[in-house]
Structure formats: C-alpha cells, structure tokens
Amino acid sequence: MSLDLETVLAKVENLDFEELLTLQEQIIHQLRTKAPTPMVHSVEHSSSRWVEIPGAYRFSATEIEAELAESFTPEELAEIATTDLSNLPPGLKTVTEILSEDREDRF
C-alpha cells in the first residue's frame, strides 16, 4: 500500500457523511476517467434512488421543461417551482397500494 493511500485512508475515518458522499463521487469520477474499458456499475446496497444506466438517453433540461409545459398550466408550473421537493409529505397511498389497485383493475 502506498504512503498516499495510507494517509487518505487514515483521514477518511474523520469525514462526516456528506463529505464521504463527495469523496465517493470523486472516486467514481476518477475510476471512470482512468478505466481502460467501459465499466459496468452494480450497486447492491445503495441508499440513493439515482441509478445510472450506461448508454441510456438523458433528457436535457429544455426537453424536460417542454414535457412539463405540455402537462401543467403556467400557474401549476410556478407553484411547482416554489415547492421544496426535498421535504415532501408522505403520499396518501404507498406504492404497493397503488400497484395492487392497478392490478385489481386490470383483472
């Protein structure tokens, strides 16, 4: 093990959760940059809801705004823009309940 790696590992123990996430992102970026072949990522136990699918198409911000404009009125879009999405209340039904009702309706 190199001296640089030993130093980094010793300092990792003192980092808080947010700093560890930032470190993880930087390490993943460096791995992708330095990987000799395209890497396939598998995340077994991730608390994040974000799943990256290599080669998948990603909508641009303009495309997303255009899609939202087709579904919502300007007043609704203005209300959405002022909503804090990081602290939403729980929904009226769980995803399991919604899926169960959908299955019941289909059969």
N, C-alpha and C positions, 0 to 999 in steps of 0.2 A: 504494500500500500504506500502511495507517495505521501510525502510530508504535507503537500497541499490538501490532499483528500483527508488526511487525519485532522488537519486544522479545521476544515469545513465541517466534518462530522462532529467534532467537539462543539462547534458553535451552533449546530442545528438544534441541539438539545435545549438551548436557551431561547429559541424563537417561539413566538405565540402562534396561534392557529392561522391568522391572516397572513403572517409572514411566511409560514410554511406553505400555504397555498401559492403565494407569489413565487417562492423558491421552486415549487413543483412545476409551475407554468414555465419558468425559465429553463429548468432542466429538460422538460419535454421539448421546448423550442430548440435547445441545443442538440438534443438527440435527433430531432427531425432534420436539422441543418447538417449534422455530421454523419448521418446514417448513409452507408454506401448504397443501399437499396431501399425502395419504398417499404415503410414499416406498417404492419397491420397492428392496430392497437386493440387490446382487450382490457376492459375494465370490469373486474369481478365484483368488487365491493366499493362502489363509489357513492358518496353522499350527494353528488352533483346530479342534476337532472339533464345536464348537457351531454349528449352523445355525439361524438364526431364520427362520421362515416366517410372514410377516404373516398374521394372521387364523386361525392354526392353534390348535386347542384345547390347553391345557396342563393336565395333571393337577395337582391340589392335593397337598400333602404328605400329607393324610389319605387321599386316593384311592390314592396310591402305596403307602402303608403297608398299606391294606386289600388291594391286589393282592398285595403281597409275603406277607402273612399267609395268603393262600389257597394259595400255592405252597411256603412254607417252614414248618418247625416252629419253635416258640418258641426252641429251643436253636440252630437254624441262624441264626435272626434275630439272636440275641445274639452269635453268632460273627461274623456279617457286620458288626454294629455296631462290633465292636472291631478290624476289619481296616482297615489303612491302604490305601485304594484308590488313592492317588497313586503307589504304588510296587509295583505288581503284577508278578510274574514273567511272562515270555512264556508264551503258551499252548502246548499240546502240538502243535497244528497251526495253520498260518496260515489266514486267512480264505479265501484262494484254494484251499487244500487241502480245506477243509470244503465250499466251494461245488462244487468238482469232484466230490467224493464224492457230494454230494447229486444232482448232475446224472446221475452214473453210475447211481445207484439208481433214478432216475426213468425211465431209458430202457433 
